[in-house]
Amino acid sequence: MIRGRRWVYPAILIVVTLCLTLVSFGQARARTQARAQVEEELSILLGEGFYKEALSKIQGLKSEDRSFFSFHELTALVGMGNLNRAENFLDRDRDFQQKGEGSQLIFQAWKEKQAYDRAYLFLKSHQADFPQEDYRGSLLDLLRKQRVFPCQSAFQTGWFDGVSILRDKQGAYLVDGSGQGLNFDRYEEIRPIQGGFMAKRKDYWVRLDKRGRFGGLMDEEERILEEEKDFFFERKQSQGLWGFDYQGKPILPCEYEKLSPLSPKGIAYGQKEGAWYRIVFPALSQGTGES
């Protein structure tokens, strides 16, 4: 009788374990089916452009299920055009399973909006999410995008702490790295010196600070600074004409008689057939992202 009882407890344990396993399996199966149903619904919503509705559906799920649909949530945010929020969502979720696809999605969205500066900075900061060949190709594609505008002023010299000297019919003046005039004062001549500029008007030399603000009369002329070396892009000459290269790859064709260095904000000035042009590289309007 005692020997028979010895087998009762192990048998009960086996039965209980089996029951718990079946219950757990049933719950897992039910969760899988429920997720499959949600995924089907989300696919329809996202496919038809109901991004706000898809996002609302996801946000109503339990936290563990919401994490399961992270890529769908990112897709909804991108579809709504909320790219800043999409970037934060991608960077905040360390367990994001489709990081590469998510980064590609956001990058392409910035490009489609022609926000090339944001696309460039995102690409630089998420380089690890892209295959090296794709990263390189996308980077060059962004850097080659340019806008060219006729310019009534001739480039003199630059850049000095992001400032250059231009000249029009009224005289010489200063512009910042975005091509915007620092002031509307014209001088007979402006020269770069330590700590700013010296400018001449009516036989008097005055001191200007780095932002073109008047700093007083000068007793004597000071040593002129040399033009800064090429920045980011390298100037390249071919058959007497100038263009830009980036790490050995052509960016701007050699078609300018004269070409300024690139500014820290992606601006250059070039002369072609005697006329001056302002060349804007929109991907670099917020800087190069490099120290």
Phi and psi in degrees as a GROMACS rama.xvg file:
@    title "Ramachandran Plot"
@    xaxis  label "Phi"
@    yaxis  label "Psi"
@TYPE xy
-64.5226  -41.3307  ILE-2
-61.1799  -37.0638  ARG-3
-66.0546  -36.7289  GLY-4
-67.3203  -28.1895  ARG-5
-60.019  -30.0618  ARG-6
-88.1419  -10.8118  TRP-7
-69.1149  -47.8952  VAL-8
-64.059  -45.836  TYR-9
-60.9115  -36.1604  PRO-10
-66.7319  -42.0387  ALA-11
-61.5693  -42.4157  ILE-12
-60.9115  -41.0419  LEU-13
-65.4143  -43.0995  ILE-14
-63.5648  -44.6695  VAL-15
-62.2719  -45.3943  VAL-16
-60.4282  -42.8047  THR-17
-63.2021  -41.5541  LEU-18
-63.6796  -44.2705  CYS-19
-63.2839  -38.1072  LEU-20
-63.8193  -43.4538  THR-21
-64.7469  -41.1617  LEU-22
-63.845  -45.1606  VAL-23
-61.8125  -42.5395  SER-24
-62.714  -40.8556  PHE-25
-64.4885  -40.5813  GLY-26
-66.4584  -42.554  GLN-27
-62.5842  -40.6955  ALA-28
-65.8117  -40.5955  ARG-29
-65.4281  -39.9628  ALA-30
-64.8309  -41.6834  ARG-31
-62.4446  -42.602  THR-32
-65.5368  -40.398  GLN-33
-64.9155  -41.4761  ALA-34
-66.1226  -38.4346  ARG-35
-62.4056  -38.6574  ALA-36
-66.9941  -42.8021  GLN-37
-64.5535  -41.6621  VAL-38
-63.0616  -39.1401  GLU-39
-63.6189  -42.6308  GLU-40
-65.811  -41.9094  GLU-41
-65.49  -37.3811  LEU-42
-60.9644  -39.4696  SER-43
-67.501  -47.0582  ILE-44
-62.0522  -46.9077  LEU-45
-68.8401  -38.5694  LEU-46
-65.2942  -29.6621  GLY-47
-95.2582  1.33502  GLU-48
85.5518  15.7384  GLY-49
-88.8553  66.3407  PHE-50
-69.7577  -40.6592  TYR-51
-64.2786  -40.3672  LYS-52
-67.3292  -38.4042  GLU-53
-64.7268  -41.4619  ALA-54
-64.5359  -40.4767  LEU-55
-62.4903  -39.8273  SER-56
-61.978  -45.0189  LYS-57
-66.975  -42.7013  ILE-58
-67.2219  -17.3987  GLN-59
-86.3622  -3.37353  GLY-60
-82.2878  164.2  LEU-61
-66.2176  157.664  LYS-62
-57.7665  -41.78  SER-63
-67.9137  -35.4083  GLU-64
-74.795  -35.2589  ASP-65
-64.2567  -38.2292  ARG-66
-63.0916  -34.7037  SER-67
-63.4361  -30.8261  PHE-68
-104.559  32.9426  PHE-69
-59.2776  -43.4321  SER-70
-66.0831  -36.93  PHE-71
-63.9349  -39.5319  HIS-72
-65.1296  -42.4862  GLU-73
-62.0019  -41.8394  LEU-74
-60.5244  -40.3751  THR-75
-65.0492  -42.781  ALA-76
-62.7318  -43.1692  LEU-77
-65.2753  -42.8493  VAL-78
-61.6795  -32.6469  GLY-79
-76.8522  -9.48224  MET-80
83.3342  9.6458  GLY-81
-89.7444  71.8744  ASN-82
-75.1662  -31.5074  LEU-83
-62.5287  -44.4328  ASN-84
-66.9141  -36.2986  ARG-85
-63.9126  -41.5537  ALA-86
-61.7131  -46.0225  GLU-87
-62.2431  -39.4462  ASN-88
-64.222  -43.869  PHE-89
-64.218  -43.5026  LEU-90
-75.2804  -26.8908  ASP-91
-77.1826  -33.0411  ARG-92
-88.358  96.7928  ASP-93
-68.6884  -21.903  ARG-94
-95.7972  14.0045  ASP-95
-58.9723  120.81  PHE-96
-80.7437  -21.5654  GLN-97
-121.099  55.0181  GLN-98
-60.3297  -44.065  LYS-99
-62.1722  -45.9458  GLY-100
-65.2426  -38.5693  GLU-101
-65.0057  -42.7337  GLY-102
-64.2057  -41.3892  SER-103
-62.5079  -38.6644  GLN-104
-62.7627  -46.9636  LEU-105
-67.8049  -42.4319  ILE-106
-58.6641  -47.4424  PHE-107
-64.3787  -34.3218  GLN-108
-66.0421  -41.7054  ALA-109
-62.618  -39.7323  TRP-110
-65.555  -41.6883  LYS-111
-63.6453  -29.5478  GLU-112
-81.5166  -1.55098  LYS-113
60.3879  25.8048  GLN-114
-89.9545  70.8039  ALA-115
-66.3504  -28.9935  TYR-116
-65.9836  -42.4646  ASP-117
-69.3462  -38.5638  ARG-118
-61.4663  -42.2969  ALA-119
-64.0129  -49.4111  TYR-120
-64.7948  -36.9909  LEU-121
-65.3944  -43.6637  PHE-122
-60.7865  -43.5493  LEU-123
-63.897  -40.3423  LYS-124
-80.9583  -13.4949  SER-125
-121.996  32.4439  HIS-126
-55.4469  -37.2173  GLN-127
-65.6275  -17.4545  ALA-128
-84.5179  -7.16795  ASP-129
-114.624  141.576  PHE-130
-57.2451  144.052  PRO-131
-55.3937  -42.4854  GLN-132
-66.186  -41.1018  GLU-133
-65.4148  -40.8911  ASP-134
-60.8466  -47.3011  TYR-135
-62.5392  -45.4144  ARG-136
-63.8774  -41.5818  GLY-137
-66.8414  -38.1235  SER-138
-63.4628  -48.2099  LEU-139
-63.8244  -38.0312  LEU-140
-60.6925  -42.1131  ASP-141
-68.551  -43.3351  LEU-142
-66.1806  -27.8588  LEU-143
-79.8009  -11.9538  ARG-144
-71.6738  132.02  LYS-145
-148.733  156.943  GLN-146
-129.836  131.373  ARG-147
-117.764  128.575  VAL-148
-125.306  138.15  PHE-149
-59.5473  142.305  PRO-150
-129.492  130.091  CYS-151
-82.9652  -3.71057  GLN-152
-112.564  151.151  SER-153
-100.337  138.719  ALA-154
-72.4299  133.007  PHE-155
-100.917  -61.1857  GLN-156
-164.072  158.979  THR-157
163.851  175.905  GLY-158
-103.788  144.894  TRP-159
-120.932  103.499  PHE-160
53.1434  41.4169  ASP-161
80.9679  13.1794  GLY-162
-122.43  140.147  VAL-163
-128.086  166.196  SER-164
-108.236  125.293  ILE-165
-116.401  165.447  LEU-166
-139.994  131.882  ARG-167
-120.999  -165.591  ASP-168
-65.8443  -22.6484  LYS-169
-90.6897  -15.9935  GLN-170
141.123  -168.734  GLY-171
-91.7658  146.428  ALA-172
-152.93  174.48  TYR-173
-111.139  143.726  LEU-174
-129.782  153.638  VAL-175
-88.1893  -175.769  ASP-176
-66.5367  -12.2136  GLY-177
-98.0005  1.87294  SER-178
87.0067  8.61212  GLY-179
-91.3368  137.3  GLN-180
-64.5318  135.201  GLY-181
-76.7436  -30.965  LEU-182
-157.799  177.057  ASN-183
-105.291  13.9324  PHE-184
-76.711  136.426  ASP-185
-111.954  141.191  ARG-186
-128.32  157.691  TYR-187
-64.4994  -32.699  GLU-188
-158.529  144.341  GLU-189
-131.585  133.742  ILE-190
-128.824  141.142  ARG-191
-78.4901  132.009  PRO-192
-133.748  174.457  ILE-193
-61.1088  122.853  GLN-194
86.2928  1.46756  GLY-195
159.17  -130.194  GLY-196
-143.685  157.004  PHE-197
-117.883  138.686  MET-198
-129.228  142.937  ALA-199
-110.855  134.949  LYS-200
-152.528  126.471  ARG-201
52.3918  47.5405  LYS-202
69.2487  9.1421  ASP-203
-112.799  139.187  TYR-204
-101.898  132.901  TRP-205
-121.868  157.565  VAL-206
-96.9602  133.67  ARG-207
-117.306  142.389  LEU-208
-79.638  -173.079  ASP-209
-66.2471  -16.3774  LYS-210
-106.049  12.4095  ARG-211
82.8262  12.199  GLY-212
-86.229  140.607  ARG-213
-62.214  134.013  PHE-214
-124.262  6.64805  GLY-215
115.675  168.194  GLY-216
-73.7586  154.451  LEU-217
-110.198  140.739  MET-218
-77.2929  -33.1255  ASP-219
-152.945  160.766  GLU-220
-71.8577  152.448  GLU-221
-115.594  170.15  GLU-222
-65.0328  134.06  ARG-223
-84.3569  134.386  ILE-224
-79.6905  148.722  LEU-225
-81.0315  154.987  GLU-226
-60.0929  139.66  GLU-227
-65.4438  154.251  GLU-228
-70.1518  170.438  LYS-229
-55.8701  141.311  ASP-230
-118.356  124.887  PHE-231
65.5294  -64.6306  PHE-232
-88.2228  147.653  PHE-233
-105.209  130.621  GLU-234
-73.3123  135.194  ARG-235
-129.64  137.417  LYS-236
-110.808  136.437  GLN-237
-143.546  121.841  SER-238
53.5563  40.3679  GLN-239
82.2848  -0.5693  GLY-240
-115.611  156.699  LEU-241
-113.8  149.113  TRP-242
-151.641  -170.673  GLY-243
-119.299  143.506  PHE-244
-120.709  155.094  ASP-245
-130.46  112.979  TYR-246
50.2142  44.1694  GLN-247
85.397  -3.00265  GLY-248
-106.563  135.675  LYS-249
-67.1572  135.188  PRO-250
-115.146  -49.8812  ILE-251
-121.187  124.513  LEU-252
-59.1733  149.905  PRO-253
-76.6884  91.6175  CYS-254
-141.983  11.3872  GLU-255
-112.793  136.066  TYR-256
-68.73  -37.2864  GLU-257
-133.832  146.784  LYS-258
-148.07  127.981  LEU-259
-78.4817  164.335  SER-260
-65.2525  165.249  PRO-261
-78.4387  140.755  LEU-262
-81.9094  164.85  SER-263
-63.2454  -14.0571  PRO-264
-110.658  18.9808  LYS-265
79.5025  34.5099  GLY-266
-118.356  141.471  ILE-267
-142.809  161.899  ALA-268
-123.405  133.439  TYR-269
-134.37  148.804  GLY-270
-110.471  127.272  GLN-271
-133.933  124.951  LYS-272
52.6084  39.6306  GLU-273
84.8828  -14.402  GLY-274
-100.413  146.955  ALA-275
-97.8134  146.508  TRP-276
-135.434  146.145  TYR-277
-97.3141  121.114  ARG-278
-105.838  119.263  ILE-279
-110.318  127.564  VAL-280
-106.506  95.481  PHE-281
-62.2054  -25.3864  PRO-282
-64.3642  -22.6958  ALA-283
-105.785  13.8875  LEU-284
-65.6427  -20.5227  SER-285
-105.238  12.4032  GLN-286
106.51  172.78  GLY-287
-87.2187  -13.125  THR-288
73.9693  12.9315  GLY-289
-121  146.018  GLU-290
